[in-house]
């Protein structure tokens, strides 16, 4: 394909995404084109899914978190750039041969980057959602299915250097005002933190 044709395709996809309300249409167009791998039918399918509001990470089946490519299965909470600060803080606090737990791990993004930066440390994770559990496992995370700290190995209790968690944080009363891709597609259980948004956070603090 000529450079001119490739540019025209990118521009056309970008226009469609902009009209659908995407805030970074050119960048998203690049991701969709790469994911389609030259298959025009596949590209049309991906662009249509994004136009309908499906999260980009689900459409291309991954996202970049702290410079690391993370697999994101359809139906799993998409890791946010805002959580990278928490991941960086966890890296700073985790001794090279220490131990950490990532509660409410979702895709396993934070656990995965902790493991990459502290390869001799033991990093475990948990999630109550079976889809998230399988996604975190696909990202190479030592993950356990269950609520917060309940399913973690008994031998780790009282020995963890770091406990991190991106708990459901949206106040129940604010859920209707979420962006369309989050509100209509992402699992409500990963977003709705109860009145004031603090219910699961308080439970996570107690578990830690």
C-alpha positions in Angstrom: 0.0 0.0 0.0 1.4 3.4 -1.0 2.1 6.0 1.7 -0.6 8.3 0.2 -3.2 5.5 0.4 -2.2 4.7 4.0 -2.5 8.4 4.9 -6.0 8.6 3.3 -7.1 5.5 5.3 -5.8 6.9 8.5 -7.5 10.2 7.8 -10.9 8.5 7.0 -10.8 6.4 10.1 -9.8 9.4 12.2 -12.8 11.4 10.9 -15.2 8.6 11.7 -13.8 8.4 15.3 -14.0 12.1 15.8 -17.6 12.2 14.7 -18.3 9.4 17.2 -16.9 11.6 20.0 -13.5 10.0 20.5 -11.1 12.6 22.0 -7.9 11.3 20.4 -9.2 10.1 17.0 -5.8 10.2 15.1 -4.0 8.2 17.8 -6.9 5.7 18.1 -7.0 5.4 14.3 -3.3 4.3 14.3 -4.1 1.6 16.9 -7.0 0.3 15.0 -5.1 0.1 11.8 -2.2 -1.7 13.4 -4.6 -4.2 15.1 -6.4 -4.9 11.8 -3.0 -6.1 10.3 -3.9 -5.0 6.7 -7.3 -6.8 6.7 -9.9 -4.2 5.5 -12.9 -6.3 6.7 -11.3 -6.6 10.1 -10.5 -2.8 10.2 -14.2 -2.0 9.4 -15.3 -4.3 12.2 -12.9 -2.7 14.7 -13.8 0.9 13.7 -17.5 0.1 14.0 -17.1 -1.3 17.5 -15.3 1.8 18.6 -17.9 4.1 17.0 -20.5 2.3 19.0 -18.6 3.2 22.2 -16.8 0.0 23.0 -13.5 0.8 24.9 -10.5 1.0 22.7 -8.6 -1.4 24.8 -11.3 -4.1 24.3 -11.3 -3.5 20.6 -7.5 -3.8 20.1 -7.3 -6.3 23.0 -4.6 -4.4 24.9 -3.4 -1.1 26.3 -0.1 0.5 27.4 0.3 0.9 31.1 3.5 2.4 32.5 5.2 1.7 29.2 4.2 -2.0 29.3 1.7 -3.6 26.9 -1.1 -5.1 29.0 -3.7 -7.6 27.6 -7.2 -6.4 28.3 -10.0 -9.0 27.6 -13.5 -7.9 26.7 -15.5 -7.4 29.8 -12.6 -6.4 32.0 -12.0 -3.0 33.6 -9.5 -1.0 31.5 -6.5 0.3 33.5 -6.4 4.1 33.6 -3.3 6.3 33.1 -4.2 7.9 36.5 -3.3 4.6 38.2 0.2 4.8 36.9 1.1 7.0 39.9 0.0 4.3 42.3 2.0 1.7 40.4 5.1 3.9 40.5 4.7 4.4 44.3 4.3 0.7 44.7 7.6 0.1 42.8 9.4 2.7 45.0 8.2 1.0 48.2 8.6 -2.6 47.2 12.1 -4.0 48.3 13.9 -6.0 45.6 13.1 -9.3 47.3 10.0 -8.2 49.1 6.3 -9.1 48.7 3.3 -7.2 47.4 -0.4 -7.7 46.8 -2.6 -6.0 44.3 -6.2 -6.2 45.4 -9.0 -5.7 42.8 -6.4 -6.3 40.2 -8.6 -6.2 37.1 -6.4 -6.9 34.1 -3.4 -7.3 36.4 -1.7 -4.1 35.1 -0.3 -2.9 38.4 0.8 -6.4 39.5 2.4 -6.9 36.1 4.5 -3.8 36.2 5.5 -4.4 39.9 6.8 -7.8 38.8 8.7 -6.3 35.9 10.4 -3.7 38.0 11.0 -6.0 41.0 11.6 -9.4 39.3 12.9 -11.0 42.5 10.0 -9.9 44.6 6.8 -12.0 45.0 3.8 -10.2 43.7 0.3 -11.7 44.0 -3.1 -10.3 43.1 -6.8 -11.0 43.6 -10.1 -10.2 42.0 -13.6 -11.3 42.6 -14.5 -11.3 38.9 -13.7 -14.5 36.9 -13.1 -12.5 33.7 -10.6 -10.3 35.4 -9.0 -13.3 37.0 -8.4 -14.9 33.6 -7.2 -11.6 32.1 -4.6 -11.1 34.9 -3.4 -14.6 34.5 -3.0 -14.0 30.8 -0.7 -11.1 31.8 1.5 -13.5 33.7 0.2 -12.4 37.2 0.0 -14.8 40.1 -3.7 -14.2 40.7 -6.3 -15.6 43.0 -10.0 -15.6 42.6 -11.9 -14.1 45.5 -12.7 -11.0 47.5 -9.8 -8.7 48.4 -7.3 -10.5 50.6 -9.5 -13.5 51.3 -8.0 -15.8 48.7 -4.3 -14.9 49.1 -1.9 -17.6 50.3 -1.9 -17.8 54.1 1.9 -17.7 54.3 1.9 -14.1 53.0 -0.4 -12.7 55.8 1.5 -10.2 57.9 4.6 -10.3 55.6 3.6 -8.0 52.8 5.7 -4.9 52.2 3.2 -3.3 49.8 -0.6 -3.6 49.3 -2.1 -1.7 46.4 -5.7 -1.5 45.1 -7.7 0.4 42.6 -11.0 -0.3 44.2 -14.4 0.6 42.6 -14.2 4.4 43.2 -17.2 6.0 41.5 -20.0 7.2 43.9 -23.2 5.3 43.1 -24.9 8.6 42.5 -22.3 9.7 39.9 -22.4 6.5 37.8 -25.0 7.9 35.3 -22.5 10.7 34.5 -19.6 8.5 33.5 -18.3 8.6 29.9 -20.3 6.4 27.5 -17.6 3.7 27.0 -17.3 3.2 30.8 -21.0 3.6 31.7 -22.4 1.4 28.9 -19.6 -1.3 28.6 -17.3 -1.7 31.5 -18.4 -3.9 34.4 -20.4 -1.9 37.0 -18.9 -3.9 39.8 -15.4 -2.4 38.9 -16.7 1.1 39.0 -19.5 1.6 41.5 -18.0 2.2 44.9 -21.3 2.7 46.8 -22.5 6.0 48.3 -19.6 8.4 48.3 -17.5 5.9 46.4 -15.7 4.6 49.5 -17.4 1.3 50.4 -14.9 -1.1 48.8 -11.9 1.2 49.6 -12.7 1.0 53.3 -12.9 -2.8 53.0 -9.6 -2.9 51.2 -7.9 -0.8 53.9 -9.3 -3.1 56.6 -8.0 -6.1 54.6 -4.6 -4.6 54.2 
